[in-house]
Amino acid sequence: MVTDLVAALRAAGVAEASAATVERAAYAADASLYRVAPTAVAWPRHPDEVAAALEVCRTLDVPVTCRGAGTSIAGNAVGAGLVLDFSRHLDRVLDVNPDERVATVLPGVVHARLQRAAAAHGLRFGPDPSTHSRCTIGGMIGNNACGSRALAYGRTSDNVVGLDVLTGTGQRLRLDGPDPAGHERLRGIVAGALATIRTEFGRFPRQGSGYALEALLPENRFDLRRLFVGSEGTLGVVTAATVRLVADPPHRALAVLGYPDMATAADAVPAILAHRPTACEGLDSRIVAAALGTGVQASMPPLPRGGGWLFVETTGDTAAQAVDAARRVVADGAAADSAVVTDPAHAAALWRIREDGAGLVGRGSAGLPMFPGWEDSAVPPAALGAYLRELERLLGEHRLTGVPYGHFGDGCLHLRLDFPLHRPDGKAALRAFLTDAARLVAGFGGSLSGEHGDGRARGELLPLMYSAAALDLFGQVKAVFDPDNRLNPGVLVRPRPLDADIRPAPRPLPAPLALAYRHDRGDFGTAVHRCTGIARCRDPQGTMCPSFQATRDEKHSTRGRARILQEMVDGSLVREGWRSPEVHEALDLCLSCKACSSECPTGVDMAAYKAEVLHQSYRWRLRPRGHYTLGWLPRWARLAALAPGLANSALASPALARGARWVAGVDQRRTLPTFARNTFRSWFAGRERRPGKPVLLWPDTFTDHFAPEIGIAAVGVLEDAGFAVSIPQRSACCALTWISTGQLDAARRILRRTVEDLLPAAAAGVPIVGLEPSCTAVLRSDSLELLDSPAAASVAGATRTLAELLVASDWRPPDLSGTKVLAQPHCHHAAVLRWDADEELLRKAGADLVRVDGCCGLAGNFGVERGHYEVSVAVAETALLPAARAEPGAVVLADGFSCRTQLADLADRRALHLAELLAGG
């Protein structure tokens, strides 16, 4: 069956299709509770390929599920049979017409990409879900997405002008206006049910459950567009859409209102809505605490006092108008405390907490997972406060806790709950609560779903909201467009049981673990199940998942890798444990950049997981050659230091260099680094120590053996700042190369010795300054996980970057006015150490700073290893190389040895370390 499906797809012209286990594992789950492994996955390149795929599935009787970013929290983006992923190729904005204020797009285009195209004309697409940086327009159409600013701009259904649709029967429809000709069968169904439709549908704006049958009423001119929006891919497949664009008001202000609790905040909503804000969002104090605790935001503006807040956005033609409107909101908001935020950066920091809500509450206070399920209920806004209080009472009865937040201005509530799915009675507890919650929201005249669809989570509960006559209408409408129930079966019509297809709880693995997060109690299964699927790793503006940004392949995203690791832990699709080929295929292109450790709201650290997998896979086994060469680089560097001229001469010979690359597992297109003729340590030993405040400069392997000039420059800068510089008596290695190749037993031994050498300085209150970001990050982060000792914590607390130490001192940096600096922060620097101090120092120096946000693509041993060259270059082309070409006269700043090497290899640009720049280059 699998072979037949893939072969038939390729014969029909669908070139990119796969039934490989690694692909099926990556697509088996979305952002919901549910897991359904598909038979195959296809990535259509053209709408005609979509039609061909549907024809193949009709012939072979295979169900079809369409997928954009896979951020569905109701389980409506997973399915058996064929999954069609539109995000890889059908991702173009076809046209923007500023005169008519419309845009035509393919369904896989990311919302943020459409926004950028529209912004060039002073326009925007109105709806803006919290996942706007990666969700697709096709997915928004499927779920009738809304977002924070639906108050001003309406839902997706209010902004769709035209749709190209393929129905389940293969019929092509162009829906570009109300009252289209034909569709007599559907008209007959509606004509016989006018009373049911008028009394049960369209009762308030966020009634998102079921089909939008009110769109077919005569008074609504039989608008099929609105029927298809929100139908969750069960009626047809959208192959193109024309959407309405609007002009953004030029100025915004944000009123932040603090209340004792979320229910009291909800009580204030009706008075606030009278001011017609563009957004009115509710936020709980536990989300704010999670944002600071996970490191997703290093800092944020202080919030007014309270246990819950409303974020109310106002606009105006002038800044004064926007601020005045915000102040009127504050005056009528009856808040215990309040603030009006006018600084765009501060407002953006606050909005990001709201956008990351689903990820930030992925873990509860007890460390247990928090799940979607009752994620999306909605009531008329005037009833929201009462509904919240009754919902809290119901949670208490079921002994559950949750963190509420959401679109309070629309009466839409998001709520993650600690369903006890790890217990034998977990599914029964889930069913009991969801059934009672459905009765509760129906009693308030509300909707099971306010914007994300019913999917597998709530479809079974629709009889508690709609009459039997209304449910029968759903079946009749479905039969018109998809009589064989091929499109997303199990959703809305004849739904799957809500407790079927739930992802299994993680099982503890028997193998001893070395690098699992301490707050996951050393349990690798719990660690990898941190991923909730919200897919911030697919955001093209971030650093996270550089290989995904280059390949656009789901298995190369943090989420895709996490899903495959979850399958390994659960033992379902991926069955060979640590040594499973699927696991190693997925992790092979992980650059261990650690960006996910800070950018992922759920706290996933794929670099640590990769090191753990390699450690367990090769324990007591022969390793790949590169683990003994690149993984032992500090040892080879110390050996070469005995005769650096001889080593360099050997590597300068083309034949010997080719042999050395082969032995080391290095791509032949890579240059080999040159060993320093005199190490930094030898230079330092021959100089006089100057008086000043004590500081311990830690010469890492790269600085000591390959770039001693950086250490020399750092000594000069530190002494100019009034410090007396010393270095450790013996070489102290961070074991980074052992960690990245999964040699964790050796890494522990090496790190333990290094910590012992550095501990006296830390205990004496002497700051320890690291120069190589990746090595410094090991002391600040990995050492805590690997050693879990007070000594490691003491050294980590004393470790500083050069910029951190200088910013904290009263040293005045040299005047860099008129100097354009193109800065490439090392991934580990940005993720673990933060680059804020460096930026502050350079701005204070007057530099014209251009920051590159993105990975260089070399990432230690990754980019030089055979088999990685093309991806390494592609990663560099996502941000670094275009920036270097755009700024040919800029001084390039790159503290990372890898970043400097990549720039020299691919751009023929010499980059400086911060120490060199501050010392005069």
C-alpha positions, -999 to +999 in steps of 0.1 A: +000+000+000+028+024+010+049+016-021+018+018-043+009+052-030+043+068-034+048+052-068+014+064-080+020+099-068+053+101-086+038+086-118+011+113-116+038+140-115+040+146-077+078+144-076+084+150-039+067+122-019+080+099+007+069+071+030+102+069+049+098+063+086+117+095+094+092+116+074+062+098+089+076+103+124+081+141+118+045+145+106+028+122+130+019+151+154+010+187+152+008+211+182-021+192+197-025+162+220-029+139+190-006+115+171-016+099+138+012+085+117+005+091+080+011+066+053+031+091+033+039+127+030+040+148-002+052+183-009+034+196-040+052+222-061+022+235-081-016+235-076-018+210-105+002+186-084-024+190-056-051+180-080-030+150-092-024+139-056-061+141-048-069+120-079-044+094-069-060+092-034-095+089-049-082+060-070-065+042-041-091+052-015-066+070+007-076+098+031-059+132+027-049+158+053-035+192+043-009+209+064+007+243+065+029+250+095+014+222+115+005+245+145-030+231+150-038+226+186-070+207+179-055+178+160-068+189+126-034+188+109-026+151+114-042+122+097-038+087+083-032+083+046-015+112+027-004+144+043+001+173+018+026+199+031+020+231+013+047+251+032+078+240+013+069+250-023+034+266-024+046+296-005+045+325-028+027+358-028+014+359-064+002+395-065-004+425-044-028+451-058-026+482-036-053+500-056-079+473-049-062+465-016-061+428-022-034+401-024-034+367-041-013+340-025-007+303-026-019+284+005+016+277+020+027+313+022+036+323+057+015+351+072+046+372+080+057+370+044+024+383+032+026+411+057+061+421+044+048+422+008+017+442+019+038+466+041+057+478+010+024+494+000+015+507+035-010+478+039-015+447+060-035+415+062-058+421+092-059+389+112-027+382+131-025+349+151+002+345+177+019+321+153+021+348+126+058+343+121+053+308+108+016+300+103+004+298+067-026+316+051-040+282+040-040+271+076-056+303+087-083+297+062-088+262+074-093+272+110-107+307+105-079+321+124-083+355+142-055+367+164-052+396+188-064+423+164-096+406+152-114+434+172-103+459+146-099+438+114-122+408+118-115+371+114-100+354+084-135+348+070-141+385+071-110+391+049-112+364+022-122+378-012-118+347-033-108+311-031-096+285-056-108+251-042-106+215-051-134+195-036-133+159-025-148+149-058-120+167-077-143+196-088-125+229-092-144+258-077-136+295-080-154+313-052-151+350-057-183+365-045-217+359-028-246+342-045-227+321-071-247+303-097-255+266-093-251+245-062-288+236-063-284+206-040-268+228-013-294+255-017-321+228-012-305+217+020-303+253+033-339+261+023-352+232+043-333+242+075-336+280+077-350+280+112-322+258+126-295+278+109-309+312+120-313+302+156-281+281+162-254+297+140-237+331+139-249+340+174-217+359+183-185+366+163-163+340+179-187+311+173-161+289+155-174+254+161-188+234+132-195+248+098-204+285+093-239+276+079-251+311+085-230+322+055-255+303+033-286+321+045-305+342+019-298+374+038-260+366+036-263+359-002-252+323+000-216+331+005-196+298-001-163+316+007-173+320+043-186+284+045-152+270+033-132+293+057-131+274+090-142+240+075-108+225+086-100+210+052-131+187+053-149+202+024-121+211+000-085+219-005-076+256-011-050+260-038-050+298-040-067+327-021-073+363-026-074+382+006-084+418+016-057+442+028-062+471+051-042+503+060-026+502+094-032+533+116+001+552+118+004+553+156-002+528+185-002+529+222-006+501+247-026+503+279-016+477+304-041+471+332-034+451+363-061+432+382-062+408+412-070+379+389-081+370+354-118+368+361-118+404+375-099+414+344-126+398+322-153+418+341-137+450+328-138+440+291-173+454+282-164+489+294-131+487+275-148+476+243-168+508+243-135+526+234-131+504+202-096+493+208-077+473+181-068+446+206-078+435+241-058+405+254-058+388+287-025+376+303-019+356+335+010+362+359+022+326+355+029+332+318+050+363+327+069+342+353+075+315+327+088+340+302+115+352+326+122+317+339+128+300+306+151+327+293+129+335+263+131+371+274+161+383+294+142+414+305+111+432+299+094+464+311+079+463+345+042+454+346+016+471+368+007+453+400-016+424+396-022+387+391-036+392+357-035+419+330-053+432+300-032+444+272-053+470+253-040+485+221-053+518+209-044+537+176-046+571+162-036+593+133-011+610+157+009+596+186-011+620+209-044+605+197-032+570+204-019+579+239-051+598+247-072+568+237-051+546+259-055+569+289-093+569+284-091+531+285-072+533+318-098+557+332-127+533+325-108+500+331-113+499+369-078+484+372-059+481+405-028+495+387-020+505+351+006+519+327+006+533+292+034+520+271+044+542+241+079+528+234+076+504+205+104+481+217+088+478+252+054+471+236+069+444+214+086+428+244+052+426+261+034+413+230+060+386+226+050+371+259+014+369+247+025+354+214+046+327+231+018+318+256+012+283+243+049+274+246+056+293+279+029+273+297+040+240+283+052+230+318+033+235+350+046+246+384+052+210+394+072+203+362+044+182+346+033+189+310+004+213+304-017+201+275-041+217+250-076+202+248-098+229+262-077+254+245-101+275+225-135+281+241-154+313+236-184+331+251-200+365+244-175+390+260-201+402+286-202+366+300-164+360+301-159+369+338-187+346+350-175+319+327-140+321+340-152+318+376-173+287+368-145+272+348-121+276+378-147+259+400-149+231+375-111+227+374-111+224+412-137+196+410-116+177+385-084+185+404-068+202+374-048+234+371-045+256+341-031+289+330-058+311+313-050+338+287-065+348+254-084+372+233-106+386+261-120+414+239-136+386+218-145+364+247-121+338+235-101+319+262-069+298+258-063+273+286-036+247+290-043+220+316-023+194+335-043+164+323-028+133+341-021+115+309+008+097+326-016+078+348-037+048+337-069+068+342-055+098+324-077+095+293-108+090+314-099+122+334-095+140+301-128+129+288-147+137+320-134+172+322-139+180+285-174+168+286-183+189+317-165+219+302-185+216+269-217+216+289-205+246+308-196+267+278-228+257+260-247+269+290-232+303+286-243+304+249-207+299+239-187+279+215-163+250+220-139+266+195-133+303+191-107+302+163-087+270+161-113+246+150-128+216+167-105+190+151-101+157+171-102+175+204-138+188+203-156+172+173-172+145+195-185+172+218-205+191+192-238+174+202-235+193+235-236+226+216-258+219+186-291+201+181-294+168+162-309+188+133-278+210+131-255+181+132-274+164+105-269+195+084-231+191+088-233+156+074-254+168+044-231+196+036-200+174+038-217+149+015-221+176-012-184+183-014-167+152-001-192+123-003-165+096+003-153+113+035-118+114+021-108+149+032-096+150+068-118+122+080-126+120+117-130+158+120-163+176+124-185+150+107-184+115+121-156+126+144-131+104+161-135+099+199-118+128+217-096+103+236-085+083+206-052+089+189-037+107+220+001+108+220+014+084+246+030+098+277+068+096+277+083+064+291+116+065+311+145+050+293+166+025+311+200+038+298+219+061+323+218+096+311+245+123+312+231+155+298+194+155+304+181+187+319+181+187+357+146+201+359+135+171+338+149+149+366+174+133+343+147+118+321+155+121+284+119+112+275+105+140+295+131+164+280+122+156+244+085+158+251+090+194+261+083+202+224+046+211+222+047+217+184+040+254+183+069+257+158+086+289+167+116+270+152+101+276+118+103+313+122+126+326+094+136+357+114+152+337+142+185+319+146+168+287+157+171+257+134+195+271+108+195+238+088+157+241+085+160+276+072+183+263+046+164+231+036+128+239+046+125+202+056+104+195+086+127+168+100+154+195+102+134+218+124+137+216+162+101+203+163+107+177+136+137+164+154+118+164+187+090+144+172+114+118+159+131+116+193+097+112+208+089+083+185+122+068+196+113+072+233+077+059+227+090+030+206+063+032+180+077+042+146+113+045+155+122+012+171+159+008+174+165+032+202+196+054+204+211+038+173+179+042+151+189+053+116+160+078+116+173+095+148+208+099+133+194+111+100+173+138+117+202+149+140+229+148+114+222+183+102+217+198+137+244+224+140+242+223+178+238+260+177+219+261+210+195+288+196+165+266+205+177+266+242+168+303+244+144+309+215+121+279+220+095+289+246+093+253+258+129+251+267+140+225+242+178+222+238+185+200+207+223+205+210+222+187+244+199+160+230+221+154+201+252+151+223+232+126+245+222+105+215+257+103+202+270+095+237+245+067+241+249+054+205+287+051+205+292+041+242+318+013+242+317+012+204+341+023+176+332+059+167+334+077+133+368+090+124+358+126+130+351+119+166+388+111+171+401+139+150+378+169+152+364+157+185+400+156+200+411+188+184+426+203+216+448+173+220+461+175+184+466+213+188+488+208+219+508+182+200+512+205+170+524+233+193+556+212+198+565+218+161+539+242+146+561+250+116+564+213+107+526+208+111+518+238+089+543+228+063+527+193+061+492+208+058+504+232+031+513+202+008+482+195-014+487+158-012+492+157+025+464+181+031+440+159+011+451+129+031+447+148+064+411+159+054+402+123+045+416+110+078+398+137+097+365+133+078+368+169+066+353+180+033+380+185+006+366+220-002+375+233+033+407+250+042+426+237+071+435+261+099+471+272+105+486+266+139+502+296+156+540+297+156+538+310+192+509+302+214+492+328+235+504+311+267+540+313+255+536+350+247+520+357+281+547+339+300+573+363+287+557+396+298+555+416+329+523+417+349+508+451+355+490+461+387+453+466+388+420+449+397+425+411+393+410+393+364+416+357+352+418+355+314+410+320+302+429+311+270+407+285+253+422+261+227+412+283+197+427+315+211+458+298+224+467+277+194+451+294+164+445+330+172+468+342+199+465+378+186+430+379+200+443+370+235+471+396+231+445+422+222+423+413+251+452+417+275+458+452+262+422+462+265+418+447+300+450+464+312+438+497+297+406+492+317+426+490+349+428+452+353+457+430+363+455+400+340+465+365+350+459+332+333+455+296+346+488+279+354+480+250+331+460+246+299+423+244+308+399+230+281+362+233+282+357+199+263+334+215+237+346+193+209+341+162+231+306+174+240+296+181+204+307+147+193+289+130+222+319+119+241+304+129+274+324+106+298+356+122+286+340+156+286+331+153+323+367+144+332+381+173+312+356+198+325+360+186+361+398+194+359+391+227+343+366+237+369+391+227+396+417+250+380+394+279+377+377+275+411+402+294+432+397+325+412+359+322+413+360+315+451+381+347+456+356+368+436+380+372+407+361+374+373+370+348+347+369+362+312+364+339+282+371+350+246+357+322+225+319+323+228+313+286+225+339+277+251+327+304+275+291+291+270+302+257+281+314+271+315+282+290+319+258+262+308+269+227+299+292+224+329+262+228+351+244+199+334+274+177+331+289+181+365+260+193+386+284+205+413+288+235+435+322+241+420+308+242+385+281+266+397+307+288+413+328+290+381+298+296+360+288+325+382+322+340+379+325+336+341+321+368+320+324+377+284+349+405+276+320+429+269+302+420+301+332+428+322+340+461+304+304+473+305+303+467+343+335+488+347+339+525+343+362+520+312+356+543+282+358+524+249+377+540+220+357+563+197+343+543+168+322+571+154+319+568+117+329+531+118+303+508+103+305+475+121+288+444+107+285+421+137+279+383+135+271+372+171+282+336+176+251+313+181+262+302+216+270+338+225+235+350+216+217+319+230+236+313+263+256+344+271+234+370+255+249+397+232+233+427+250+265+438+267+284+437+234+258+458+217+257+483+245+295+486+244+296+492+207+268+517+208+286+535+236+317+536+214+296+553+187+298+525+161+273+523+133+262+488+141+246+463+118+237+431+135+233+398+116+208+375+132+215+341+119+240+312+121+272+313+101+267+277+091+301+264+101+293+257+138+325+240+150+330+206+135+296+206+116+305+227+086+338+211+079+326+175+081+322+156+049+285+156+038+277+189+054+293+214+030+263+223+009+240+228+039+268+248+056+270+272+027+232+273+024+229+283+060+255+311+055+235+323+026+203+328+047+218+358+065+256+362+069+268+361+033+241+385+020+249+409+048+286+407+040+280+414+003+257+443+012+283+460+035+316+457+015+333+485+034+322+476+069+344+462+096+333+427+102+330+416+139+329+379+147+340+366+181+336+330+171+364+310+155+339+292+133+323+325+122+356+340+112+366+308+094+334+307+074+337+344+064+373+339+053+364+307+033+332+319+017+334+357+016+371+363+016+365+387+045+388+390+075+367+393+106+379+408+139+372+397+175+358+424+198+391+425+216+409+433+183+384+460+174+386+477+208+424+474+207+425+492+173+422+463+149 
